């Protein structure tokens, strides 16, 4: 619904202004600029600064010691998660693209983050995730192939300890998920993933309009 107090063009501009303000509100961890530059070189779309801030906040709030990231990219989200995790926390990050993980490793190493703080696994997430231990993780962040989101959510449910947190990026997919008439593959699958979490008796969740949409859920 368009606001009635001013014109549509002003309303659209105000939304962009708010987004810019939110993105700039919190400083990103050291190394984020380099990670974003590497993402541009590789043709990747990293998470927004506001999404990075949310990841750091949540990891800090729950004092995450063991976290899984599905979709490493160039390391933008890894920097945010590690910045929020406990000092002895370990991030396991999975990505099928070895080149992306090489860039992420360079970024993390350049910031002096000890190798013991992160484990980068190159491989298909649905091949790697079943090898990880049940109920052993405080946080799972999903930011990979949207057509596999339903399977990722199922794996995350198995990996999370009671009280662990699931975070799913691109939950709104450019606004298309909210359009019930949009039957493109990605919005359809993301809706299924959101419904799986919402309908689960184990989860208490919230859908946030941060970045491209962020589903946050606590497992019981």
C-alpha positions in Angstrom: 0.0 0.0 0.0 1.4 3.4 -1.0 1.6 6.0 1.7 -0.9 8.8 1.2 1.2 11.6 2.7 3.6 12.0 -0.2 4.1 10.8 -3.8 5.1 7.4 -5.0 8.5 8.5 -6.2 9.3 10.0 -2.7 8.1 6.8 -1.1 10.4 4.7 -3.2 13.3 7.0 -2.5 12.6 6.9 1.2 12.8 3.1 1.2 16.3 3.3 -0.5 17.4 5.9 2.0 16.3 3.8 5.0 18.1 0.8 3.5 21.3 2.8 3.1 21.0 4.1 6.7 20.5 0.6 8.1 23.4 -0.8 6.1 25.7 2.0 7.3 24.5 1.9 11.0 27.0 -0.8 12.2 30.7 -0.9 11.2 31.6 -4.2 9.6 34.5 -6.4 10.9 38.0 -5.7 9.6 38.6 -7.4 6.3 35.0 -7.0 5.0 36.0 -4.5 2.4 38.6 -6.9 1.0 36.1 -9.7 1.1 33.5 -7.6 -0.8 36.1 -6.7 -3.4 37.0 -10.3 -3.9 33.3 -11.1 -4.3 33.0 -8.5 -7.1 36.0 -10.1 -8.8 34.4 -13.5 -8.6 31.0 -12.3 -9.7 29.4 -13.2 -6.3 26.7 -11.3 -4.5 27.7 -11.0 -0.8 25.3 -10.5 2.1 24.4 -6.9 2.8 26.1 -5.0 5.6 22.8 -5.1 7.6 22.7 -8.9 7.2 26.3 -9.1 8.3 25.5 -7.1 11.4 22.5 -9.4 12.2 24.8 -12.4 11.9 27.4 -10.9 14.2 24.7 -9.9 16.7 23.0 -13.3 16.8 26.3 -15.2 17.1 27.3 -12.9 19.9 23.9 -13.1 21.7 24.0 -16.9 21.8 27.8 -17.1 22.4 28.0 -19.6 19.5 31.0 -21.9 19.8 30.2 -24.2 16.9 28.5 -22.9 13.8 27.9 -24.2 10.2 27.7 -21.9 7.2 26.2 -23.3 4.0 27.7 -21.1 1.3 31.1 -19.6 2.0 31.3 -17.0 -0.8 34.3 -14.8 -0.4 34.2 -14.7 3.4 32.0 -11.7 4.1 29.6 -13.7 6.2 32.4 -15.8 7.8 34.0 -12.6 9.1 30.7 -11.5 10.6 30.0 -14.8 12.3 33.5 -15.3 13.7 33.4 -11.7 15.0 30.3 -12.6 17.0 31.3 -16.1 18.1 33.0 -17.0 21.3 36.8 -16.6 21.4 37.3 -20.3 21.0 34.4 -20.7 18.5 34.9 -22.7 15.3 33.1 -22.0 12.0 32.6 -24.8 9.6 31.8 -23.4 6.1 30.8 -25.4 3.1 30.9 -24.3 -0.5 31.1 -26.2 -3.9 33.3 -23.5 -5.4 37.0 -24.0 -4.5 37.9 -20.6 -5.9 35.5 -18.9 -3.6 36.8 -20.7 -0.6 40.4 -19.9 -1.6 39.4 -16.2 -1.6 37.7 -16.6 1.8 40.7 -18.3 3.3 43.0 -15.5 2.1 40.6 -12.9 3.6 40.4 -14.7 7.0 44.1 -15.4 7.1 45.0 -11.7 6.3 43.0 -10.7 9.3 45.0 -12.9 11.6 42.2 -15.3 12.3 43.8 -18.5 13.5 43.3 -21.5 11.3 41.8 -23.4 14.3 38.8 -20.9 14.2 37.5 -22.0 10.8 37.2 -25.1 8.8 36.5 -24.6 5.0 35.1 -27.6 3.2 34.9 -27.6 -0.5 32.1 -29.8 -1.7 28.4 -30.1 -2.4 26.6 -29.1 0.8 24.1 -32.0 0.6 27.1 -34.4 0.4 29.0 -32.8 3.3 26.2 -32.0 5.7 25.2 -35.6 6.4 28.7 -36.2 7.7 28.5 -33.6 10.4 27.4 -34.6 13.9 23.8 -34.5 15.2 22.8 -31.8 17.7 26.4 -30.5 17.8 26.0 -26.9 16.6 24.8 -23.7 18.1 24.1 -21.9 14.8 23.5 -22.9 11.2 23.5 -20.2 8.5 22.0 -21.1 5.1 23.1 -18.9 2.2 23.6 -21.2 -0.8 21.5 -22.7 -3.7 17.9 -21.7 -3.0 16.5 -24.8 -4.9 18.0 -26.9 -2.1 16.7 -24.8 0.8 14.2 -27.4 1.9 16.9 -30.0 2.2 19.2 -27.5 4.0 16.6 -26.8 6.5 16.1 -30.5 7.2 19.9 -30.9 7.7 20.0 -27.8 9.9 17.3 -29.2 12.1 19.4 -32.3 12.7 22.6 -30.4 13.3 21.2 -27.9 15.8 21.4 -28.5 19.5 18.3 -27.7 21.6 18.3 -23.9 21.7 20.4 -23.6 18.6 19.7 -20.9 16.0 18.8 -21.3 12.3 19.4 -18.4 10.0 18.2 -18.5 6.4 19.3 -15.7 3.9 17.4 -14.6 0.8 14.1 -15.5 2.6 12.2 -12.9 0.5 14.1 -13.4 -2.8 13.8 -9.9 -4.1 10.2 -9.7 -2.8 9.1 -12.6 -5.0 8.4 -14.9 -2.1 5.7 -12.6 -0.8 3.9 -12.7 -4.2 1.7 -15.7 -4.0 1.1 -15.5 -7.7 4.8 -15.9 -8.5 5.5 -19.6 -9.2 9.1 -19.3 -10.2 11.2 -22.2 -8.9 13.2 -20.2 -6.4 10.3 -18.4 -4.7 8.3 -21.7 -4.6 11.1 -23.6 -2.9 11.9 -20.8 -0.4 8.2 -20.7 0.5 8.4 -24.4 1.2 11.4 -24.0 3.4 9.8 -21.1 5.3 6.7 -23.2 5.8 8.7 -26.2 7.0 10.2 -24.1 9.8 7.0 -22.3 10.6 5.0 -25.5 10.9 7.6 -27.3 12.9 6.6 -27.8 16.6 10.3 -27.5 17.4 11.0 -24.0 16.1 10.1 -20.5 17.2 10.8 -18.2 14.3 10.6 -14.7 12.9 10.9 -13.4 9.3 12.9 -10.2 9.1 13.1 -7.7 6.3 16.9 -7.4 6.7 18.8 -7.4 3.4 17.0 -9.8 1.0 15.0 -11.3 3.9 16.3 -13.2 6.9 14.5 -16.1 8.6 15.7 -16.5 12.2 14.5 -19.5 14.2 15.4 -21.0 17.6 15.2 -24.8 17.8 13.5 -26.3 20.9 
